[in-house]
Amino acid sequence: MLLLNPGPVTLTERVRNSLLQADLCHRESEFFDLQDEARSRLLGVYGLDGSQWQAVLMTGSGTSALESMIAAMVPENGKLLILENGVYGERITQIATQYRIAHESVKHDWMQAIDLARVTARLDAGEGFTHVAVIHHETTTGRLNDLNALGAVCRARGVKLLVDGVSSFGAEAIDFSDTSLDAVAATANKCLHGVPGVSFVMVRRSALDAAASRTYYLDLRRLATLQDARSTPFTPAVHVFYALVEALREFEDEGGLVARHERYAALAEQVRSGFAALGVEGALPADECSVVLRAYRLPVGVDYASLHDALKARGFVIYAGQGGLSAALFRISTMGAIVGGDVVRLVEGVGGVLK
Ligand SMILES: *Cc1c(COP(=O)(O)O)cnc(C)c1O
């Protein structure tokens, strides 16, 4: 079965086999070597300087990294402006609410781009916002939000930027030299092709000094301090670390960030043009989308369940639209061990359903 959902991804044999290594005690040096390699390879994905940036690992899915980042990076007296244009932006608002972090949300229609004029107006209204949170690739619709434009707005105002990069880290450009950028949350099992169970926050070291401690298990500063000292507070998902490290070695062997971006871009374009020839249109213009996942309009007279089931019978798992979009859209991710021949068969499958 090939997974065309936005994580977990179809594994390569190399990563799958890496799960079958020696049993490890997480208090032995072998585990800390593994943890160190994961952390330094994560820095390497974007060529980051370890004296300025730190990769902080945690056991849990992408949302745990997101929760850890939001709970820590907005200081006790800070105030967060959350930009919502999909399910994941809403999730950040739910996290901020849960931790009673002072916040406000700028809500957009899920199909809309972030309205920078509205964001600027909120930041300039004199209400003391210290941080902005945004989703890089809003997986709800496939939209890639423009971090560069937003970073410029934040830099000009001395406001710090917190990014959910869960479905973009490893495949889309992120400008870590943007001085407004304080942290990016991401996960092992999306564009990096690991298995689910480990996620991480890339955090600017200097920004950790002001971090709050609102959560016990996901306390970012404690995790950061202990991992720097070759330690860990709790039992990590050891086997998932094996897979993450192997996936990062494979990522490097395949040419790193640029190569992964290009590979996804080619697959996404192959899906787009194949579907277009069948009359199945993208929900957003391709140049506003990530290369990771795209949303498509369900053809008239085809409901999602029958499309899903027919494709599953042919070996593909596609993904539904979320919330109010579930009746109108379906989504195709091309992360993981997917090749051009798979896309040819997918397009044939969709063509078969339409007939
Ligand atoms: C997948 C995803 C998450 C996290 O999902 P988990 O199920 O917790 O791994 C968060 N944000 C975005 C943008 C995502 O695509």
The ligand as an SDF file (V2000), in Angstrom:
LIG
                    3D

 15 15  0  0  0  0  0  0  0  0999 V2000
    0.9040   16.7950   10.3410 C   0  0  0  0  0  0  0  0  0  0  0  0
    0.8990   18.1990   10.8480 C   0  0  0  0  0  0  0  0  0  0  0  0
    0.9730   18.5020   12.2310 C   0  0  0  0  0  0  0  0  0  0  0  0
    1.0920   17.4970   13.3270 C   0  0  0  0  0  0  0  0  0  0  0  0
    0.3790   16.3570   13.2380 O   0  0  0  0  0  0  0  0  0  0  0  0
    0.6870   15.0790   14.1440 P   0  0  0  0  0  0  0  0  0  0  0  0
   -0.4770   14.2040   13.8020 O   0  0  0  0  0  0  0  0  0  0  0  0
    0.7100   15.4950   15.5640 O   0  0  0  0  0  0  0  0  0  0  0  0
    2.0160   14.5300   13.7120 O   0  0  0  0  0  0  0  0  0  0  0  0
    1.0530   19.8260   12.6010 C   0  0  0  0  0  0  0  0  0  0  0  0
    1.0670   20.8000   11.7010 N   0  0  0  0  0  0  0  0  0  0  0  0
    1.0150   20.5620   10.3730 C   0  0  0  0  0  0  0  0  0  0  0  0
    1.0880   21.7190    9.4350 C   0  0  0  0  0  0  0  0  0  0  0  0
    0.9300   19.2580    9.9110 C   0  0  0  0  0  0  0  0  0  0  0  0
    0.8780   19.0120    8.5880 O   0  0  0  0  0  0  0  0  0  0  0  0
  1  2  1  0
  2  3  1  0
  2 14  2  0
  3  4  1  0
  3 10  2  0
  4  5  1  0
  5  6  1  0
  6  7  2  0
  6  8  1  0
  6  9  1  0
 10 11  1  0
 11 12  2  0
 12 13  1  0
 12 14  1  0
 14 15  1  0
M  END
$$$$
